[in-house]
Amino acid sequence: MPKLKRDLTMEEQLARGPVDMPFLMLVVLLTGIGVIMVFSASYATAFYSKSSGYNPTYYFVRQALFAVAGLAVMYITSKINYQSLRWMSVFVLGISIILLVLVLPFGYGRTTVGAQRWIAIPLVGSFQPSEIAKLGVILYFSARLSKRNTEKQRRLNPRSYLSGVAGLLDRIGLLELVPYVVILGIIAFLMMKEPHMSGTILIMAGAAAVLFAAGIKLYWFIGGAAGLCGLLVLMMSGYQSKRILVWKDPWAYPKDGGYQIIQSLYAIGSGGLLGLGLGKSRQKFLYLPEPENDFIFAIVCEELGLVGAAVVLILFALLIIRGYWIAIHARDRFGALLVVGITTLLAVQVFLNIAVVTNLLPTTGISLPFFSYGGTALMIQLLEMGIVLSVSRQIPAPKQG
Amino acid sequence: MAHGKKKTTQHPDRRANRTILVRTLFLMGIFGVVAFVPLFVKLYQIQITEHDKYEQMAIDQQTRDSTVSANRGTIYDSKGTPLAISATVYNVQLSPKDVAETQESYRKKVEQAEESGKKGPDYPEPTNEFIASNLAEILGLDEADILKRLAKTGSQYEMLKWRVEQTESDAVREFITENNLQHGIYLMPTTKRYYPYNSLAAQVIGWVNYNNDGKGAYGMEAIYEEDLAGETGRVVTAKNGAGTEMLYRFEDYYDATDGNNLTLTIDATIQYFCERILEKGVETFEVQNGGFAIAMDPNTGAILAWANSPTYDLNDPWGVTDPVLSAYLEAVENDPNATEEAYLEALGKVQNQQWRNKAIVDTYEPGSTFKSMVLAAALEEGVVSESDHFYCSGSVTLAGHTIRCSKREGHGDQNLATAVGNSCNPAFIAIGKKLGAEKFYDYLEDFGMIGKTGIDMQGEADNSKGGLVWDREYFTGIYGEASLATASFGQRFKVTPIQLITGASAVINGGHLMQPYVVSDITDAEGNTIKHVEPTEVRQVISEATSERCRTILEGVVDGGTGKNARVEGYRIGGKTGSSETGEEDHTIVSFLGFAPADDPQVVILLAYDNPKPASPGSNYTSGGWYISGGNMAAIMAGELLEDILDHMGVEKSYSAQADVVVPNVSGQTLATATTQLKNANLTVRTVGDGDTVTGQIPASGASIPGGSQVVLYMGTDMPTDQVEVPNVEGKTAQAARQALESVGLYLKATGTTDYGSDTVALKQAVAAGTSVDRGTAIEVQFIDNSGGGAGWGF
């Protein structure tokens, strides 16, 4: 027998509030378009490939099933009172770090793409621990930072001769950053072992967004950005420099490295204003490698033209803006930070994917949320959207009058 | 206190909330709006600004463009005889990769057969050795080379032999079917150009260079390339990244359009006559640099024939067949000091020489043939007339230089016709002077002697450039006097042969300068006329009346003048001889410009031999005893040529008193009627016996004997039936020859020159001395005037 409304606590009442309809609609719309595009982009690959049994609907059926399951997961998640995520966050983070360790000896991917990124789960499929790490970091950071101001100040014995130094460190805000830096350091270290550059970037971006919104002093971000730039310059001098050369002129390396981006540009360019029509991409016929994956947006551009691509971009932009809107209106700081983290993660992923596909940035493997083929990734994506919806439920209704 | 405490705890909280709000709004601006701007700009750039570029690049890789070759048009002569045709032949191609697969499947078949206990394949195993030895034998290739190619099993494309003839391709096809090698050896259809008459009109037709996409090289093949080639068709098929067919079919077919056919104004028969006479002259006169012969319809400018020597076989353009060139090459090859490089250089030079159409690419000093135009100009301007007299002392001193006439002792007093007939330089210097430099230069221009004729022939030289002819300013200026003098007899300026014959045509055709042309019609593959060329008159140079006077005077050149060796009994031929200086020691170009019939020219020819070899340096005679001059060499050949051409054109011979007549049948008639009949036929009568009716006649009816000859009628007396021996008359004068022949009851049928002076001797008799022939047979004897003039110009 369900409880009556009057029997509920205030918190419980709030958790039963309506989800944010615009956000939900945008998620469903993008998921739907994404699944259709996976079908269109993948059927040539599937038809010609032995691994998919020459079945043109191979990828589509899988992606559609995961999308349905993912939407269900999103719904369930949205029903959960996100406050319980506060205590769960520690475990999620802990599990994700364990998985990141386990993927190194037990995962796979080194032989196929040269990076140990996946862990196989019998019957379900495989997933990237980094996806869980993203969520873990955002959850934990949000939970911890939301209590930043109410936390009891730890005071060292003023007579200790360390107190002077510690006091200084505390005043400039370094001391409170230590746990975050340590966690990010461990995760980044583990992920660079795979190696997984793009995943690391995304986790860093998500974490940075949460830290930024939580009010960490700006100069730490300036310093962090400067440090990252230095690191990037250092990397460019190494094996990554080839990427930069390919990025500058893909046609100079048509065989080694430039092929995929050349094919992507052909696809996008062929699309023109209105595109070749849904399903009529020619580049997906074994020209563009893995068209259903990271470069699916190129096929969107080829088939739907600039108009179609712009519509998808606008949908993403609206989703992101709505996400931040939810964050601003969230009931508490934890919810706000959580949604900021998830929304920023999504935004950065969208930006980087499309920037790579259009050769605005050097190639790196970042998938397009809701579009790129990958069942577990889509489910985790929708789970995150569920969390945002859960937060949106507890937005207090505007006062009457 | 409590209030204060609350304040202290709430204040930082509100501040923190405010920070979150501001910073989230900032993130919203960045990630919700700003980040999308560069993405959209970049997309716009790729999809709109650079759309065409990327689309083209994409289509290039997505489509397979295979060509469908068009049939090259046929080249016909004016009578519809094909001179150049295309036929389908095959390239023999090898795919070592496919051969390896075929061999693999053969082995599998054998294994399967062994396992199942059945009989294996009933054809031999396609080993590399088996394939190589068979193909080498069929195609005449090196077996080791084929083996080497077969070893390249990664290759899909090895061309074994280009354009094999049908017998060979049939043999290869049979070999393929018998041994099931369809997957491995391929016959790819392509076209090959055939020239049924080999070297006929080689420089005019040109050939197709397979090393250059089968495009025309030289001649009509080159300048009408676009018309002949047609349009290659295309089949565009979509392919996927693996290079195989797309899932959905996409095919675009652009039909090949066959090339258009050309009909030339060239008449293959006349062309053959020209080439034959050229070859004959080159051999007879020991000509070192070849020559040319052009035949043209003077009334339209249509080229009837255009022959060059040396020449080559169009079916094997790289080969050298000309005897003079071959001898030169052989000499280089046998020279122990010559390197391989030197030989290749010589070969290249020789090939170039045989390909070039020297009658249009090269210029030469026209010499006395040009006097025809000087004559026409002077008559038109009225500065001379037939009654004028010219005195020739043998030389003229002009601006300190002595210009000699061809006859050192001088021609003495001559009227205009004799001066032209003698080709007298002092007389022409005088005519040129009367004309004046300005007028002279006007006529140079009007006769088309400066600049191109505009004929549709490859590589026409432009003599208005490169100092080949004076400019007006110089010619009419104070230093132009000597130029005017030399120009008057055709020296010291250069024209192309086609310029000369075109200008000369205007002299004799009523004064019309026509634009010469070679292609009369262009028709498409279905036979529809695409272009028909009408004769184009460039301008009227002289009046019809002047032209007629010129024809009469130029006929006199052949009838007793320097051109008398060109005379052909029964045809009225006009012309002008020429011996051109080249500036080189012992290097003369002898030429003859001729036209016929003289009263109504149907054909004009220009025949020239470049550099007959003197017997010794400085000699005027060749080792064969020929005097080196246009009149003694080119004219005699031109006469023979014109006779052939006129006969082919169906121009009737007209007979004068001495012309041949056909003896009528008078047997059984009375003496009176027989005598009348024979008299009417321009024959005289001698009777033997005293019967009333004619019982026999010598020569028999139907025989052709010179007019005025005597026919012997036997009146009841038996006609002698024994044969007589032909005496040797070669070297004899006409009179002596006639006497020698008549003394044994034979008739003289003289050909060649008819000016039977003491210099005219029998060159050749048609029936060899000592042969037994019937009484009354007419023996054809060719006479030649072999009198040589002194050294000099323009003869």
Interface residues (C-beta under 8 A of the other chain):
Chain A: A44 F47 Y48 R148 N149 T150 A209 F212 A213 A214 G215 L265 Y266 A267 I268 G269 S270 G271 G272 L273 R282 Q283 F285 L286 Y287 C301 G305 L306 A309 A310 L313 F316 A317 I320 I321 Y324 W325 A327 I328 R333 A336 L337 V340 T343 T344 A347 V348 F351 I354 A355 T358 N359 L360
Chain B: P12 D13 A16 N17 T19 I20 L21 R23 T24 L25 L27 M28 F31 G32 V33 A35 F36 P38 L39 F40 K42 L43 Y44 I46 Q47 I48 E50 H51 K53 Y54 E55 M57 A58 I59 Q61 Q62 A238 N240 G241 A242 M246 L247
